[in-house]
């Protein structure tokens, strides 16, 4: 199954060192969890969107640009944050 980690009673987990190294994660970096049919994709938020190009090729729409995807991600994050605030969350 790959590398596993345990979730604490507080809902926290430690990303295993091998995974942190392969993702290039450092202390304080942010990560995004993108839900997909097969599970979740973990994306370091400390990289430009260009590094994602091709990772989701099977979901690509014809004639879309990196800018189109960047805009869509920004809109999705905005909607998510606005929804969290409406539901009483902090929005962060």
MMTF fields as JSON, N, C-alpha, C and O atoms, coordinates in Angstrom:
{
  "mmtfVersion": "1.0.0",
  "mmtfProducer": "UNKNOWN",
  "numBonds": 367,
  "numAtoms": 368,
  "numGroups": 92,
  "numChains": 1,
  "numModels": 1,
  "chainsPerModel": [1],
  "groupsPerChain": [92],
  "chainIdList": ["A"],
  "bondAtomList": [4, 2, 8, 6, 12, 10, 16, 14, 20, 18, 24, 22, 28, 26, 32, 30, 36, 34, 40, 38, 44, 42, 48, 46, 52, 50, 56, 54, 60, 58, 64, 62, 68, 66, 72, 70, 76, 74, 80, 78, 84, 82, 88, 86, 92, 90, 96, 94, 100, 98, 104, 102, 108, 106, 112, 110, 116, 114, 120, 118, 124, 122, 128, 126, 132, 130, 136, 134, 140, 138, 144, 142, 148, 146, 152, 150, 156, 154, 160, 158, 164, 162, 168, 166, 172, 170, 176, 174, 180, 178, 184, 182, 188, 186, 192, 190, 196, 194, 200, 198, 204, 202, 208, 206, 212, 210, 216, 214, 220, 218, 224, 222, 228, 226, 232, 230, 236, 234, 240, 238, 244, 242, 248, 246, 252, 250, 256, 254, 260, 258, 264, 262, 268, 266, 272, 270, 276, 274, 280, 278, 284, 282, 288, 286, 292, 290, 296, 294, 300, 298, 304, 302, 308, 306, 312, 310, 316, 314, 320, 318, 324, 322, 328, 326, 332, 330, 336, 334, 340, 338, 344, 342, 348, 346, 352, 350, 356, 354, 360, 358, 364, 362],
  "bondOrderList": [1, 1, 1, 1, 1, 1, 1, 1, 1, 1, 1, 1, 1, 1, 1, 1, 1, 1, 1, 1, 1, 1, 1, 1, 1, 1, 1, 1, 1, 1, 1, 1, 1, 1, 1, 1, 1, 1, 1, 1, 1, 1, 1, 1, 1, 1, 1, 1, 1, 1, 1, 1, 1, 1, 1, 1, 1, 1, 1, 1, 1, 1, 1, 1, 1, 1, 1, 1, 1, 1, 1, 1, 1, 1, 1, 1, 1, 1, 1, 1, 1, 1, 1, 1, 1, 1, 1, 1, 1, 1, 1],
  "groupList": [{"groupName": "UNK", "atomNameList": ["N", "CA", "C", "O"], "elementList": ["N", "C", "C", "O"], "formalChargeList": [0, 0, 0, 0], "bondAtomList": [1, 0, 2, 1, 3, 2], "bondOrderList": [1, 1, 2], "singleLetterCode": "X", "chemCompType": "L-PEPTIDE LINKING"}],
  "groupTypeList": [0, 0, 0, 0, 0, 0, 0, 0, 0, 0, 0, 0, 0, 0, 0, 0, 0, 0, 0, 0, 0, 0, 0, 0, 0, 0, 0, 0, 0, 0, 0, 0, 0, 0, 0, 0, 0, 0, 0, 0, 0, 0, 0, 0, 0, 0, 0, 0, 0, 0, 0, 0, 0, 0, 0, 0, 0, 0, 0, 0, 0, 0, 0, 0, 0, 0, 0, 0, 0, 0, 0, 0, 0, 0, 0, 0, 0, 0, 0, 0, 0, 0, 0, 0, 0, 0, 0, 0, 0, 0, 0, 0],
  "groupIdList": [1, 2, 3, 4, 5, 6, 7, 8, 9, 10, 11, 12, 13, 14, 15, 16, 17, 18, 19, 20, 21, 22, 23, 24, 25, 26, 27, 28, 29, 30, 31, 32, 33, 34, 35, 36, 37, 38, 39, 40, 41, 42, 43, 44, 45, 46, 47, 48, 49, 50, 51, 52, 53, 54, 55, 56, 57, 58, 59, 60, 61, 62, 63, 64, 65, 66, 67, 68, 69, 70, 71, 72, 73, 74, 75, 76, 77, 78, 79, 80, 81, 82, 83, 84, 85, 86, 87, 88, 89, 90, 91, 92],
  "secStructList": [7, 7, 7, 7, 7, 7, 7, 7, 6, 6, 1, 7, 7, 7, 7, 7, 2, 2, 2, 2, 2, 2, 2, 6, 7, 7, 6, 6, 7, 7, 3, 3, 3, 3, 3, 3, 6, 6, 3, 3, 3, 3, 3, 3, 6, 6, 1, 7, 4, 4, 4, 4, 6, 6, 6, 6, 4, 4, 4, 7, 7, 6, 6, 7, 7, 2, 2, 2, 2, 2, 2, 2, 2, 2, 2, 2, 2, 2, 2, 2, 2, 2, 2, 2, 2, 2, 6, 6, 7, 7, 7, 7],
  "xCoordList": [0.828, 0.0, 0.868, 0.361, 2.12, 2.961, 3.325, 3.42, 3.525, 3.935, 2.683, 1.755, 2.661, 1.506, 1.901, 3.07, 0.909, 1.08, -0.165, -1.221, -0.047, -1.159, -1.75, -1.019, -3.047, -3.736, -3.957, -4.445, -3.591, -3.746, -5.192, -6.025, -5.483, -6.84, -7.237, -8.424, -6.248, -6.515, -6.65, -6.816, -6.582, -6.686, -5.387, -5.383, -4.294, -2.995, -2.215, -2.41, -1.335, -0.443, 0.916, 1.033, 1.925, 3.258, 3.49, 3.32, 3.877, 4.193, 5.548, 6.525, 5.616, 6.887, 8.03, 7.827, 9.241, 10.417, 10.632, 10.937, 10.477, 10.685, 9.718, 10.105, 8.477, 7.481, 7.828, 7.769, 8.195, 8.585, 9.75, 9.758, 10.726, 11.895, 11.508, 11.943, 10.699, 10.321, 9.449, 9.485, 8.654, 7.814, 8.567, 8.078, 9.743, 10.518, 9.918, 10.08, 9.227, 8.561, 9.537, 10.412, 9.359, 10.152, 9.198, 7.996, 9.722, 8.915, 8.187, 8.799, 6.896, 6.087, 5.45, 4.595, 5.851, 5.23, 3.762, 3.359, 2.987, 1.572, 1.383, 2.112, 0.399, 0.064, -1.436, -2.216, -1.82, -3.236, -3.6, -2.794, -4.801, -5.326, -6.409, -7.438, -6.171, -7.115, -7.806, -7.159, -9.145, -9.9, -10.031, -10.397, -9.726, -9.843, -10.621, -10.872, -10.994, -11.756, -11.042, -11.676, -9.737, -8.952, -8.551, -8.053, -8.743, -8.325, -7.973, -8.686, -6.881, -6.46, -5.066, -4.205, -4.863, -3.569, -3.033, -3.733, -1.813, -1.202, -0.272, 0.652, -0.528, 0.241, 0.916, 0.235, 2.235, 2.901, 2.472, 2.459, 2.128, 1.69, 2.874, 2.684, 4.091, 5.273, 5.864, 7.008, 5.095, 5.569, 4.623, 3.433, 5.154, 4.284, 3.362, 3.683, 2.233, 1.24, 1.805, 1.316, 2.822, 3.4, 3.922, 3.97, 4.317, 4.849, 3.762, 4.065, 2.507, 1.395, 0.983, 0.26, 1.438, 0.97, 1.248, 2.386, 0.218, 0.336, -0.048, -0.376, -0.023, -0.332, -1.789, -2.109, -2.647, -4.069, -4.524, -5.659, -3.624, -3.867, -5.17, -5.849, -5.525, -6.743, -8.017, -9.077, -7.91, -9.061, -9.036, -9.926, -8.03, -7.831, -8.955, -9.502, -9.275, -10.226, -9.442, -8.431, -9.885, -9.156, -8.998, -9.899, -7.849, -7.552, -7.527, -7.771, -7.234, -7.102, -5.624, -4.749, -5.369, -3.994, -3.7, -4.605, -2.436, -2.053, -2.77, -3.205, -2.888, -3.608, -5.057, -5.586, -5.698, -7.085, -7.179, -8.059, -6.246, -6.256, -5.918, -6.517, -4.968, -4.59, -5.783, -6.039, -6.512, -7.712, -8.767, -9.386, -8.958, -9.969, -9.62, -10.498, -8.342, -7.915, -8.151, -8.654, -7.791, -8.011, -9.477, -9.828, -10.336, -11.777, -12.276, -13.093, -11.781, -12.195, -11.781, -12.549, -10.563, -10.091, -10.932, -11.297, -11.244, -12.072, -13.44, -13.938, -14.043, -15.361, -15.28, -16.174, -14.205, -14.032, -13.89, -14.518, -13.062, -12.84, -14.129, -14.487, -14.828, -16.092, -17.1, -17.83, -17.154, -18.044, -17.69, -18.577, -16.388, -15.939, -16.343, -16.766, -16.219, -16.589, -18.088, -18.528, -18.882, -20.34, -20.758, -21.747, -19.986, -20.317, -19.775, -19.946, -19.129, -18.627, -17.159, -16.637, -16.477, -15.044, -14.239, -14.788, -12.952, -12.07, -11.746, -11.312, -11.957, -11.625, -10.165, -9.729, -9.393, -7.959, -7.658, -6.509],
  "yCoordList": [-1.2, 0.0, 1.258, 2.335, 1.166, 2.355, 2.759, 1.918, 4.032, 4.585, 4.969, 5.556, 4.642, 4.94, 5.84, 5.919, 6.512, 7.327, 7.16, 6.779, 7.438, 7.3, 8.683, 9.671, 8.745, 9.986, 9.996, 9.022, 11.115, 11.234, 11.525, 11.763, 11.505, 11.812, 13.249, 13.575, 14.115, 15.505, 15.669, 16.79, 14.56, 14.633, 15.029, 15.408, 14.947, 15.338, 14.102, 13.008, 14.301, 13.231, 13.824, 15.019, 12.996, 13.401, 12.842, 11.646, 13.704, 13.231, 12.538, 13.152, 11.273, 10.548, 11.27, 11.912, 11.154, 11.859, 11.591, 12.514, 10.344, 10.021, 10.799, 11.261, 10.942, 11.681, 13.161, 13.806, 13.717, 15.132, 15.419, 16.429, 14.535, 14.724, 14.693, 15.544, 13.723, 13.592, 14.746, 15.116, 15.324, 16.482, 17.796, 18.847, 17.744, 18.964, 19.85, 21.069, 19.25, 20.017, 20.422, 19.655, 21.642, 22.189, 22.639, 22.774, 22.865, 23.356, 24.63, 25.554, 24.678, 25.86, 25.835, 26.67, 24.891, 24.799, 24.413, 23.761, 24.828, 24.469, 23.387, 23.335, 22.521, 21.494, 21.544, 21.963, 21.115, 21.049, 19.582, 18.802, 19.217, 17.878, 18.001, 18.639, 17.387, 17.466, 16.121, 15.099, 16.125, 14.876, 14.412, 15.177, 13.149, 12.525, 11.224, 10.783, 10.627, 9.389, 8.301, 7.563, 8.206, 7.149, 7.473, 6.591, 8.673, 9.083, 10.555, 11.365, 10.91, 12.307, 12.469, 11.603, 13.588, 13.976, 15.048, 16.02, 14.891, 15.873, 16.744, 16.246, 18.048, 18.992, 20.014, 20.704, 20.119, 21.185, 22.537, 22.721, 23.465, 24.792, 25.744, 26.932, 25.233, 26.074, 26.003, 26.405, 25.495, 25.356, 26.082, 26.215, 26.548, 27.193, 26.174, 24.987, 26.636, 25.756, 24.991, 23.908, 25.537, 24.868, 23.476, 22.611, 23.249, 21.939, 20.87, 19.677, 21.288, 20.345, 19.946, 18.967, 20.693, 20.474, 19.036, 18.57, 18.349, 16.967, 15.971, 14.83, 16.356, 15.429, 14.964, 13.857, 15.797, 15.468, 15.414, 15.768, 14.966, 15.0, 14.306, 14.759, 13.225, 12.508, 13.325, 13.004, 14.373, 15.229, 16.522, 17.36, 16.684, 17.928, 18.183, 17.256, 19.434, 19.864, 20.369, 21.05, 20.053, 20.506, 22.026, 22.766, 22.469, 23.886, 24.736, 25.941, 24.123, 24.912, 25.21, 24.45, 26.32, 26.746, 26.629, 26.431, 26.752, 26.763, 27.907, 27.756, 29.035, 30.177, 29.845, 30.261, 29.093, 28.677, 27.847, 28.057, 26.893, 26.045, 26.84, 26.626, 27.746, 28.583, 29.407, 29.518, 29.984, 30.76, 29.882, 30.284, 28.677, 27.775, 27.371, 27.303, 27.102, 26.742, 27.915, 27.733, 29.118, 30.31, 30.508, 30.837, 30.305, 30.439, 29.375, 29.659, 28.144, 27.061, 27.32, 27.069, 27.823, 28.134, 29.256, 29.202, 30.275, 31.385, 30.884, 31.267, 30.023, 29.479, 28.643, 28.698, 27.872, 27.046, 27.92, 27.653, 28.963, 29.844, 30.58, 30.688, 31.085, 31.78, 30.834, 31.239, 29.575, 28.591, 28.296, 28.125, 28.232, 27.965, 29.101, 28.866, 30.338, 31.495, 31.491, 31.76, 31.183, 31.132, 30.058, 30.218, 28.945, 27.836, 28.064, 27.214, 29.194, 29.514, 29.199, 29.326, 28.782, 28.504, 29.769, 30.855, 29.636, 30.802, 31.221, 32.35, 30.295, 30.62, 30.413, 30.733, 29.883, 29.634, 28.175, 27.773],
  "zCoordList": [0.0, 0.0, 0.0, -0.312, 0.328, 0.334, 1.737, 2.631, 1.931, 3.216, 3.996, 3.44, 5.263, 6.11, 7.271, 7.649, 7.824, 9.021, 9.873, 9.369, 11.135, 12.067, 12.373, 12.446, 12.548, 12.902, 14.411, 14.984, 15.049, 16.501, 16.862, 15.987, 18.15, 18.622, 18.303, 18.295, 18.04, 17.669, 16.157, 15.675, 15.392, 13.942, 13.268, 12.097, 13.993, 13.446, 13.02, 13.549, 12.06, 11.635, 11.306, 11.035, 11.332, 10.921, 9.53, 9.297, 8.613, 7.271, 7.37, 7.797, 6.983, 7.1, 6.387, 5.357, 6.953, 6.43, 4.949, 4.195, 4.521, 3.102, 2.206, 1.132, 2.638, 1.858, 1.854, 0.807, 3.024, 3.099, 2.167, 1.463, 2.166, 1.308, -0.17, -0.946, -0.552, -1.966, -2.435, -3.609, -1.514, -1.861, -1.703, -2.118, -1.109, -0.883, 0.191, 0.153, 1.149, 2.199, 3.292, 3.693, 3.758, 4.857, 5.961, 5.73, 7.138, 8.253, 7.841, 7.304, 8.089, 7.782, 6.399, 6.105, 5.538, 4.211, 4.351, 5.314, 3.376, 3.33, 2.284, 1.294, 2.508, 1.528, 1.268, 2.124, 0.086, -0.281, -0.495, -1.004, -0.109, -0.331, -1.396, -1.176, -2.546, -3.647, -3.769, -4.001, -3.608, -3.67, -5.109, -6.0, -5.311, -6.621, -6.456, -5.334, -7.551, -7.501, -6.697, -5.943, -6.859, -6.22, -4.788, -4.088, -4.338, -2.999, -3.005, -3.599, -2.348, -2.273, -2.849, -2.694, -3.51, -4.03, -3.094, -2.809, -2.612, -1.717, -2.553, -3.197, -2.536, -3.339, -2.425, -1.666, -2.487, -1.736, -2.307, -3.525, -1.448, -1.899, -2.053, -2.316, -1.891, -2.011, -3.413, -3.624, -4.373, -5.749, -6.695, -6.412, -7.815, -8.8, -9.461, -9.527, -9.942, -10.547, -11.747, -12.069, -12.407, -13.573, -13.244, -14.119, -11.979, -11.611, -11.611, -11.633, -11.587, -11.597, -13.009, -13.195, -13.994, -15.349, -15.779, -15.716, -16.209, -16.646, -15.572, -15.897, -14.304, -13.216, -13.27, -12.838, -13.792, -13.881, -15.338, -15.656, -16.222, -17.667, -18.063, -18.984, -17.388, -17.773, -17.526, -18.064, -16.716, -16.434, -17.247, -17.107, -18.087, -18.831, -19.834, -20.432, -19.997, -21.017, -22.224, -22.056, -23.427, -24.619, -24.646, -24.251, -25.115, -25.335, -24.065, -24.125, -22.919, -21.692, -21.467, -21.883, -20.808, -20.545, -19.056, -18.244, -18.712, -17.304, -16.588, -15.446, -17.257, -16.672, -16.356, -15.326, -17.246, -17.003, -15.729, -14.894, -15.596, -14.409, -13.151, -12.097, -13.263, -12.127, -11.659, -10.46, -12.616, -12.279, -11.601, -10.616, -12.146, -11.587, -10.158, -9.299, -9.902, -8.548, -7.607, -6.498, -8.045, -7.221, -6.885, -5.752, -7.886, -7.656, -6.688, -5.813, -6.848, -5.957, -4.525, -3.596, -4.342, -2.995, -2.399, -1.224, -3.204, -2.715, -2.271, -1.213, -3.091, -2.744, -1.47, -0.625, -1.338, -0.145, 1.106, 2.13, 1.014, 2.152, 2.495, 3.668, 1.484, 1.753, 2.397, 3.301, 1.945, 2.535, 3.971, 4.808, 4.275, 5.648, 6.561, 7.693, 6.084, 6.9, 7.158, 8.276, 6.121, 6.278, 7.279, 7.995, 7.323, 8.22, 9.629, 10.502, 9.854, 11.184, 11.38, 12.488, 10.301, 10.396, 10.309, 10.122, 10.441, 10.4, 8.983, 8.751, 8.001, 6.624, 6.301, 5.195, 7.246, 6.994, 7.049, 6.862]
}
